[in-house]
Amino acid sequence: MSLSHLYRDGEGHMDDDEDERENFEITDWDLQNEFNPNRQRHWQTKEEATYGVWAERDSDEERPSFGGKRARDYSAPVNFISAGLKKGAAEEAELEDSDDEEKPVKQDDFPKDFGPKKLKTGGNFKPSQKGFAGGTKSFMDFGSWERHTKGIGQKLLQKMGYVPGRGLGKNAQGIINPIEAKQRKGKGAVGAYGSERTTQSLQDFPVVDSEEEAEEEFQKELSQWRKDPSGSKKKPKYSYKTVEELKAKGRISKKLTAPQKELSQVKVIDMTGREQKVYYSYSQISHKHSIPDDGLPLLAPPLPQPGREAKAPGFALPELEHNLQLLIDLTEQEIIQNDRQLQYERDMVVTLSHELEKMSEVLDHEERLIGNLSKVLEMVEECERRMQPNCSDPLTLDECARIFETLQDKYYEEYRMSDRVDLAVAIVYPLMKEYFKEWDPLKDCTYGTEIISKWKSLLENDQLLSHGGQDLSADAFHRLIWEVWMPFVRNIVTQWQPRNCDPMVDFLDSWVHIIPVWILDNILDQLIFPKLQKEVENWNPLTDTVPIHSWIHPWLPLMQARLEPLYSPIRSKLSSALQKWHPSDSSAKLILQPWKDVFTPGSWEAFMVKNIVPKLGICLGELVINPHQQHMDAFYWVIDWEGMISVSSLVGLLEKHFFPKWLQVLCSWLSNSPNYEEITKWYLGWKSMFSDQVLAHPSVKDKFNEALDIMNRAVSSNVGAYMQPGARENIAYLTHTERRKDFQYEAMQERREAENMAQRGIGVAASSVPMNFKDLIETKAEEHNIVFMPVIGKRHEGKQLYTFGRIVIYIDRGVVFVQGEKTWVPTSLQSLIDMAK
């Protein structure tokens, strides 16, 4: 829209209606002169530079102002400017034709001062004029205005790889020619005069659909709203449904189960519509509102269009239509049912074919089983025939074993599934009884071990072994041993004398890995132990020449803890026999020594303390110490029991009955001007009588150190009296030597303990000082191979109970308490270790 519609009066003032309005629209003059470098520019005057929009300017040269207003002169007369006359349609058409015939004006035809100095108004300026620079120029002239500039745009494009004459982009896919403009014929809307595409756009962007087809389709849609001029009725279009479509629809729908088939025959009356309708199945109701394409019957007229008034047909037979529709529905249902039945029969044929293949495989397998069983039956019948009394070729045990091996190797499944117990009872047991008829286990203990081992692998039930059962009815080998082998053992045990134990022990050692475990337990518990218990009751240690350990200890590997009930009467009989015993009789040691490792450490120590230690104390108390005439028999009788009694018990005897008398004799001797060489020899002689284990005990060590101190004081006190030359030096040397030996012995013991700990895999950190008393006890328990562990869920006065070997203890503030008969008794660590051993 141009500014030429602003009408001014003769004096240049705007109209009254346009007084307060300013237009900023882009005019055709602006577009035509946008790229015109030769257009006349308006140079600002000095007055305009001073006053801006308020400067006065000539009305002929000015363009519409941008906000400046001029005072209106209401006293001036009103003048009107004619805008021309209205032209007719013919004149406008001629004017448009003349505009189309006008050729575009080249830029060279324009004068240098082209461009109006002021906006043309009153219709003298035609917007259709094509005198602007950029409308019809060719590509070669496009951008020619850059010759008046520095050409920076062209230079930038060339630096980025642009080649003149080719399109933009990496692959030169841009258009070469500028977009052409096509002038519309009239002033109508877009598309009112047909297609406005140029030749170039049709070449660059061809279309598939033609405009004629689009126009034809548009006219066709438009004609649907018009009435048919011919007045003829359209023929109805019929939709046909094929049998294949019905089959496909029947396959998609769910198959009716037996109850649904019964419901499908129910008569249904539909009263939801204007008319009452009768259906003969629920499936027909589902077709009521179905899609027309899917729900049409085989032959049906088209449905009336919605929105129109349904005209009454000229020839209407509703009964006939109903019957035809019913026949059509029944035919559809019959077709669907027949298709389903056919599919069912086909599936049944496939299923039966697979079942036939499986049954043929089962039949072949059963035939193989029958063949194998018939062969097994022939072999068993052959064994029964050869076992008859009058048979010329009787069956032997080795041949029977080979037959069973054949059954196990070739017919393994049948052999495992068959009743081996009955088969073995009928065939093997008679042969086995005949084989062991003349057998004496005590004379030939290994007789029959090989043949029984072979039958064990043939008859023993692996499943019974895995479950640890002893069911005689399920395992043929166990029944064989119990019914055939066991009677011979019972007969021989009843005739066996317990004091002659070696043959019986050898016999059981030979069969222990062959016979079942429960049968061995039965022999030991029910046959052997009662005989031993009765013999122990009849044993008298004072009259019997054969020691009891000679016929009890050989049973230890086999019976082990089963002999525990025999130990108590044995200790009782030995205790009674030791009442009148004197340590000079060494036979007691020979009888007791084999039982040291058999009895538990606690029971052995209690037995020694009760029966031996008091006798030794009496004997040691009768010892007379005389340096000039010494009798050592009593001392030897006591020291001889060192390995039998504990070190603590022996040290207790020495402290009570030996060292007081020995130190008293030493003091008496030193007070009578003795010979110190003889005293030194006497001291060293008595010390050599003790073992290193006794000498390492702190109490014994203190007693001998006390004797050295007495001798040193005796030598030091006789300063003014007569003193044997070199006595002081000898005693000092003796003291130094003894102390050094003690130090070396202790160092050697520590080194030996460290080596033992290293061999057990205990690190250097474990050999350090324990953190608490419990760690010390644990370390000592590891050194002496004693089990030290807490008792789960047991406490005494809030303190955790522990087992130290067989002793129950608890620790309270660094003190060990041992469980006594009635109370808890505190004890030392060394005594605890001795009691545990």
C-alpha angles and dihedrals in degrees: 000000000000130000092245091098089073105100120202131189125243093278095053096259120138123246119271092250092052097044099110100031129095123186124219098178122134109250130208088253090059092051094046094050099039093099096029108112091185097058116126112258124210110242115211115241126221091253091052090049090052102041101024114198091357093063117113115245136174113275091224094058102039128098122208109301125240100229105327115127130198124210112255121235106223092179094066118098119256115255125187127211118211116239094196135257128295110260123217128247093259093053091048090051091050089048091053091049091050089050091052092050092054112106122222114264117236121232092244090063092062116094118238092251092051114151131068118269089219136020112280113232138176096057096293091117113071117207090204090065110120101205096117121113106239105044107085105009119133122239094260090058093043111109092014090133087078089081086074090052135051091266096233093153094056092046093052091050092050091050089055091053102267114158116203112244094029132090127261124259137064093290096031090253095147123105118268103202119056119253109280121227123218119204117232115235098228139007096269128122125283111292094013092116098041130263117355097193118128128224091256093054091050090053095046098039111028118185129217100213114065123225090237091062091048090050092048092050090048092051090047093054090045092052092057090078094053125087118254105258094206092058092216120141120245118245114249116253116226125209117212125202117206127219091249091058090052090050092050091050091050092051092051094051119077119266113252116243122219096272091045091053089056091050090049090068093055117118111239124195114205113204098163095101135055091275131043113252129192123213125188097205139025090240090068090060090057089059091055097086099023125131111281094236093051100033101048115115124235092276120014136147119243117274118250117264114258116248095034127101110251110237119217110254117243093228113032125169107173093176092054092046090050092051092047091049090049092051090049092051093047091049091051092050091048092051092049093047092048090050092050092048090050091050090048091052091049091051089048090054091052092047093049090049090055091046089050091054092049093047091049090054091048090048092052090049092049091049090053090049091049090050092050092046091050090053091048090049091052091053092049092048089050090054091050092050092052091049093062114114096240096044116132093212106043119196117251128206094249092051090048089052090052091051091052090048089054090051091049095047103040101026101031098148094048090045093053094043095048124087099262093177095063091041092052092045091053098044113016104038097063091048092047092052090051090050095054097038096107097032122130109190095198093055100039107022096171097052111127097006094120096048092045091050089054093050090047091063090046101046108024116109111232094199091054090051092050090054094043093234129154102200107153092199092059102043121056096193095053089049090048092054093044097047102032109023101032098062091060090052093050092052093050095046092054089057095043123107113221094218088061093062103147099081092048093046091049091049094053092044089056094051101035094096094046108045121068118269095241091054090051090050089050091052094049097042101037103030112021104035097052090052092050093045092052091048093050090053090054094046119110115190092201098055106025113093094197111077114235096233090064092069100028103047096058087067093058096091091051103035104025107160092016088079094059093098089058095057097070096058090043092055090046093053092046091049090053091049092051096056093093096031123126124204089240088072106084094186091085091063091051091053096044101040096076090055096056094088094036099057119067114262092248096049091045093051091047091050092051094047091050102043111018110028095060091051090050091049091054091049093048091048090057091055113116115208110212118162093200098046113014124181110201102182096101091047091051092050090056098042090050089070093058095110093044101052125046122266091243091056092048092048089049090055092049093048092050104037109018117032098050091057092041095052091045091055090049093053092048092050094049092051094061101062095266132191103260093204090060090047090051091051091046091051093048092045094055091045091053089058091071127074123242091252091057093043090052091059110106094230094053091044091053092051094054091044087052090055090052091050090051091052092047091050091048091053093045096047096057095071099133097031128077112291128191109248112259094007094120093049092047093051091046090049091049091051092048092048094049093047091049091050090052090050093049091048091052091047090050091050092050091049091049091050091049090052091050091051091049091051091053090055097252111151130228091263091059091055091060124095111296116249095229142001093269091057089050091053090047091051092050090048090054091048093053097037093245122150111241115180139138121262107239114238095000123118138162117208089339093308121122115247120226135192114230101188102305094337124097114219142163132201123229121176095333096315125113116222119198122204110250131183095281109356141025112265124203114232141174124260094246092051089049091054092048091050092049091052 
